């Protein structure tokens, strides 16, 4: 793939913040360094696969069994789920954005040391089933990882209805030891119980079996307390009414060819977006930005 470098991109690269590499599977990848952190982003799916603060373990989980192939999803990091979530009859799981190559539009190094990367989803044939739209993705790397998925309805007369989700995989020391807070009192659909609607009663959610919960009508911050790694992860979001919590546990891990049998022990997904009853409908010319900020701090 050819990467067209803007003047800002060339400047950022010259400053030593950005390196262009062939990643796994020889897929094009961008490596970013800042005074606080490092990150890796593949053009395939515009997928962030690594974010690591200095002196901390990686924030994101990436399966050692992940495929890095055209047309296949990368298992880990932050897949971009768009324009639908989950299965859709006759179509693939979780939309097509995560398995398509995105165009790199610009890289900007800010005076404070932050680096921002902007991607755009090309006009693939799969998009013809929807009204005309544009999807852009802005990734900002500094002491936190900030992700903005910007969708605009380009139609002059049709509404554009879609789902989106930033399907974040977090690296944890031991999934059975973590506690997830910020969802008490929220109703959710439990996929492991045939999508039965329930209400979260726990201040601190614990993982002791397969979990696949879609929390509805919730806009609040979620925190992951990880005593084994000694840190607290914060998932802050804007224009997101859904939070998904997922861990495949033992049986499902063994059924997944791109996921290690024991890797469920070291990961948890806390995903931010708008799915199901929280899907977005944009009027002609309308635009919506899903923003997620991922940060961490040492537990006291």
C-alpha positions as CSV (number, residue, x, y, z in Angstrom):
1,X,0.0,0.0,0.0
2,X,1.2,3.5,-0.9
3,X,1.2,6.0,2.0
4,X,0.8,9.6,0.8
5,X,2.6,11.8,3.3
6,X,1.4,15.3,3.9
7,X,3.7,18.1,5.0
8,X,2.6,17.6,8.5
9,X,3.3,13.9,8.3
10,X,6.8,14.5,7.0
11,X,7.4,17.0,9.8
12,X,6.2,14.5,12.4
13,X,8.4,11.8,11.0
14,X,11.4,14.1,10.9
15,X,10.9,14.9,14.6
16,X,11.2,11.3,15.4
17,X,7.7,10.8,16.6
18,X,6.5,8.6,13.8
19,X,8.0,5.6,12.0
20,X,6.5,3.7,9.0
21,X,7.0,0.0,9.2
22,X,5.9,-3.3,7.8
23,X,4.0,-4.9,10.6
24,X,3.0,-8.5,11.1
25,X,1.9,-10.1,7.9
26,X,3.8,-7.3,6.2
27,X,0.7,-5.1,6.7
28,X,1.6,-1.3,6.8
29,X,1.9,0.0,10.4
30,X,2.7,3.3,12.1
31,X,4.8,3.4,15.2
32,X,4.4,6.5,17.4
33,X,6.5,7.7,20.3
34,X,5.8,10.6,22.6
35,X,7.4,11.7,25.9
36,X,4.8,9.7,27.8
37,X,4.0,6.6,25.7
38,X,4.3,4.6,22.5
39,X,1.7,3.2,20.2
40,X,1.2,1.1,17.1
41,X,-1.5,1.6,14.5
42,X,-2.2,-0.6,11.4
43,X,-3.8,0.9,8.3
44,X,-5.7,-2.4,8.2
45,X,-8.9,-1.5,10.1
46,X,-7.2,1.8,11.3
47,X,-6.6,-0.5,14.2
48,X,-4.6,0.6,17.3
49,X,-2.8,-2.6,18.4
50,X,-0.6,-1.2,21.1
51,X,-0.5,1.6,23.6
52,X,2.0,1.6,26.4
53,X,2.8,4.3,28.8
54,X,6.4,4.6,29.9
55,X,7.2,2.3,32.9
56,X,3.8,0.6,32.6
57,X,2.8,-2.7,31.1
58,X,0.9,-2.4,27.8
59,X,-2.6,-1.1,28.2
60,X,-4.0,-3.1,25.3
61,X,-4.2,-6.9,24.8
62,X,-3.2,-8.4,21.5
63,X,-3.6,-12.2,20.9
64,X,-0.5,-14.1,20.0
65,X,-2.7,-16.1,17.6
66,X,-4.2,-13.1,15.8
67,X,-4.2,-13.2,12.0
68,X,-2.7,-10.3,10.2
69,X,-4.3,-10.9,6.8
70,X,-6.2,-8.8,4.3
71,X,-9.9,-9.3,4.9
72,X,-9.5,-10.8,8.4
73,X,-9.9,-9.0,11.7
74,X,-7.0,-8.4,14.1
75,X,-7.7,-10.0,17.4
76,X,-7.0,-7.4,20.0
77,X,-6.2,-3.7,20.4
78,X,-9.1,-1.5,19.4
79,X,-11.1,-2.8,16.4
80,X,-13.4,-0.2,14.8
81,X,-16.9,-1.7,14.7
82,X,-18.9,0.1,12.0
83,X,-21.6,0.4,10.5
84,X,-23.2,-2.5,12.4
85,X,-22.4,-4.4,15.6
86,X,-22.7,-8.2,15.9
87,X,-24.0,-10.5,13.2
88,X,-26.1,-9.3,10.3
89,X,-27.8,-11.8,8.0
90,X,-25.9,-12.5,4.9
91,X,-23.0,-10.2,6.0
92,X,-20.0,-10.4,8.2
93,X,-19.7,-9.9,11.9
94,X,-19.3,-6.4,13.3
95,X,-19.4,-4.5,10.0
96,X,-16.7,-4.1,7.3
97,X,-14.6,-1.2,8.7
98,X,-12.4,-3.4,10.8
99,X,-11.3,-5.6,7.9
100,X,-10.7,-2.9,5.3
101,X,-7.6,-0.7,4.8
102,X,-8.1,2.9,5.7
103,X,-6.4,5.9,4.0
104,X,-3.9,7.8,6.1
105,X,-4.8,11.5,5.6
106,X,-2.5,13.3,8.1
107,X,-0.1,13.0,11.0
108,X,0.4,16.1,13.2
109,X,2.9,16.4,16.0
110,X,1.7,19.1,18.5
111,X,4.2,21.4,20.3
112,X,3.4,19.6,23.6
113,X,4.7,16.3,22.2
114,X,1.3,14.8,21.4
115,X,0.8,13.0,18.0
116,X,-2.5,12.8,16.2
117,X,-3.2,10.6,13.2
118,X,-6.2,11.0,10.9
119,X,-7.6,8.1,8.8
120,X,-10.5,8.0,6.3
121,X,-12.5,4.9,5.2
122,X,-12.4,4.7,1.4
123,X,-15.6,4.2,-0.6
124,X,-15.7,0.4,-0.6
125,X,-18.5,-1.5,-2.4
126,X,-20.0,-2.7,0.9
127,X,-21.0,0.9,1.6
128,X,-23.4,1.0,-1.3
129,X,-26.1,-0.6,0.9
130,X,-26.2,2.6,2.9
131,X,-26.8,6.2,2.0
132,X,-23.6,8.0,1.1
133,X,-21.4,8.7,4.1
134,X,-17.9,9.5,5.3
135,X,-16.1,7.9,8.2
136,X,-13.0,9.4,9.6
137,X,-10.9,8.3,12.6
138,X,-8.7,10.5,14.7
139,X,-6.2,8.9,17.1
140,X,-4.3,11.1,19.5
141,X,-1.4,9.7,21.5
142,X,0.0,11.3,24.6
143,X,-0.3,10.4,28.3
144,X,-3.7,8.9,27.3
145,X,-5.1,7.3,24.1
146,X,-8.0,9.4,22.6
147,X,-10.0,7.9,19.8
148,X,-12.6,9.8,17.7
149,X,-14.8,8.1,15.1
150,X,-16.5,10.8,13.0
151,X,-19.4,9.8,10.8
152,X,-21.2,12.2,8.4
153,X,-24.3,11.5,6.4
154,X,-23.6,12.9,2.9
155,X,-27.0,12.2,1.5
156,X,-29.3,15.1,0.6
157,X,-32.5,13.3,1.3
158,X,-32.0,10.0,3.2
159,X,-31.5,9.3,6.9
160,X,-28.4,7.2,7.8
161,X,-28.9,4.7,10.6
162,X,-25.9,2.7,11.9
163,X,-24.2,1.2,14.9
164,X,-20.6,1.9,16.0
165,X,-18.3,0.6,18.7
166,X,-14.6,0.9,19.7
167,X,-14.1,-2.7,20.7
168,X,-11.3,-2.2,23.2
169,X,-9.3,-5.2,24.5
170,X,-7.5,-4.4,27.8
171,X,-4.5,-6.3,29.1
172,X,-5.0,-7.3,32.8
173,X,-2.9,-9.3,35.2
174,X,-5.6,-11.8,36.1
175,X,-9.2,-11.4,34.9
176,X,-10.6,-13.1,38.0
177,X,-8.9,-10.5,40.2
178,X,-10.2,-7.3,38.4
179,X,-13.2,-5.2,39.4
180,X,-15.2,-3.2,36.9
181,X,-17.1,-0.2,38.2
182,X,-19.4,2.4,36.8
183,X,-22.3,0.3,35.6
184,X,-24.4,-0.3,38.7
185,X,-28.2,0.1,38.1
186,X,-27.8,-0.1,34.3
187,X,-30.0,-2.5,32.3
188,X,-28.2,-4.9,30.0
189,X,-28.8,-7.7,27.5
190,X,-27.0,-10.9,28.6
191,X,-26.0,-12.8,25.4
192,X,-25.0,-15.8,27.4
193,X,-28.6,-16.1,28.6
194,X,-30.3,-15.7,25.2
195,X,-30.2,-11.9,25.4
196,X,-32.3,-11.8,28.6
197,X,-32.6,-8.2,29.9
198,X,-31.2,-7.8,33.4
199,X,-30.1,-4.9,35.7
200,X,-26.6,-4.6,37.0
201,X,-26.7,-4.8,40.8
202,X,-22.9,-4.9,41.5
203,X,-20.8,-1.9,42.4
204,X,-17.8,-3.9,41.3
205,X,-18.4,-6.5,38.5
206,X,-16.2,-9.6,38.9
207,X,-15.4,-12.1,36.1
208,X,-15.8,-15.8,37.0
209,X,-17.3,-17.2,33.8
210,X,-18.1,-16.2,30.2
211,X,-19.5,-12.6,30.1
212,X,-21.1,-10.9,27.1
213,X,-23.2,-8.0,28.4
214,X,-24.5,-5.0,26.4
215,X,-25.3,-2.2,28.8
216,X,-27.9,0.2,27.4
217,X,-28.5,3.9,27.9
218,X,-25.3,4.5,29.8
219,X,-23.0,7.4,29.1
220,X,-20.8,7.2,32.2
221,X,-17.1,6.5,32.8
222,X,-16.1,2.9,33.5
223,X,-13.1,2.0,35.6
224,X,-11.1,-1.3,35.8
225,X,-9.2,-1.9,39.0
226,X,-6.4,-4.3,38.4
227,X,-4.6,-5.2,41.6
228,X,-2.2,-7.7,39.9
229,X,-0.8,-5.0,37.7
230,X,-1.3,-2.3,40.3
231,X,-3.2,0.1,38.1
232,X,-6.6,1.6,37.5
233,X,-7.9,2.0,33.9
234,X,-10.4,4.7,33.0
235,X,-12.7,4.5,30.0
236,X,-14.2,7.9,29.4
237,X,-16.5,8.5,26.5
238,X,-18.7,11.0,24.7
239,X,-21.7,10.4,22.4
240,X,-21.8,6.8,23.5
241,X,-24.9,5.3,25.0
242,X,-23.8,1.7,25.1
243,X,-21.0,-0.2,27.0
244,X,-20.2,-3.8,26.2
245,X,-18.3,-6.0,28.6
246,X,-16.9,-9.3,27.2
247,X,-14.6,-12.2,28.1
248,X,-14.9,-15.5,26.2
249,X,-13.8,-17.7,29.1
250,X,-12.6,-21.3,28.7
251,X,-14.9,-23.1,26.2
252,X,-15.3,-20.2,23.7
253,X,-11.5,-19.5,23.8
254,X,-10.9,-23.0,22.7
255,X,-13.3,-22.5,19.8
256,X,-11.6,-19.4,18.5
257,X,-8.8,-20.2,16.0
258,X,-7.2,-16.7,16.4
259,X,-7.2,-16.6,20.2
260,X,-5.1,-18.7,22.6
261,X,-6.8,-21.3,24.8
262,X,-5.6,-19.6,28.0
263,X,-5.5,-15.9,26.8
264,X,-8.9,-15.2,28.4
265,X,-7.1,-15.0,31.7
266,X,-5.2,-11.8,30.6
267,X,-7.8,-9.7,28.9
268,X,-11.2,-8.0,29.3
269,X,-13.1,-6.0,26.7
270,X,-14.9,-2.9,27.8
271,X,-16.3,-1.4,24.6
272,X,-17.8,2.0,24.0
273,X,-20.3,2.8,21.3
274,X,-23.9,2.9,20.2
275,X,-25.5,-0.5,19.5
276,X,-28.9,-2.1,19.4
277,X,-31.5,0.3,20.8
278,X,-28.8,3.0,21.0
279,X,-28.1,2.9,17.3
280,X,-27.6,6.4,15.6
281,X,-29.8,7.9,13.0
282,X,-28.3,10.9,11.2
283,X,-30.4,13.3,9.1
284,X,-29.1,14.4,5.7
285,X,-25.9,16.4,6.3
286,X,-25.8,15.3,9.9
287,X,-22.6,14.3,11.7
288,X,-21.8,12.4,14.9
289,X,-18.5,11.9,16.8
290,X,-17.9,8.9,19.1
291,X,-15.1,9.8,21.4
292,X,-13.3,7.5,23.8
293,X,-10.4,8.4,26.1
294,X,-8.3,5.6,27.6
295,X,-6.0,6.4,30.5
296,X,-4.4,4.6,33.5
297,X,-2.9,5.4,36.8
298,X,-1.1,3.6,39.6
299,X,-3.5,2.2,42.2
300,X,-3.0,3.7,45.7
